[in-house]
Amino acid sequence: MFRTILSCVAASVMISGCMSAGQHRAEVRDESTDRLTVGTVQREIRVGMPGSGVIQVLGAPNVVTTDENRLEVWVYDKVATETVQSSSSGGVSALILGGSGDLAGGAVGGVSRAAGATSRTQRTLTIVIRMDAEGRVRDFSYRASQF
């Protein structure tokens, strides 16, 4: 009985530390900035849309300025760096227990190897929204890059 419980605990400890890079990235990703995408602009922003609707879709702009006609220009600027690092180790570990269920004669041994990789991607998105005198979207443009 004791050996069965000990085996279960040992197996749980060895498995609990395993997480793929994709799973880790999903856990740490900031969901609040995911709405500022080219797809959202193409799908949601329309000429004639009120400024309050733009804010509802994209949030507050990073910069508000005026053009040569003293009309507002809203700029959304997003720069994202995503780093994914993964590592793996493989090997054989053994837990050898002594006789009669006690740990006095037990030993732990093993051989392991480790390897890893890192990938870094940078993305930029700039959205420029020009407003008319009534506070509605007069025109908009966007630029996106990834490297």
Order of alpha helices (4+ residues) and beta strands (2+ residues): alpha-alpha-alpha-alpha-beta-beta-beta-beta
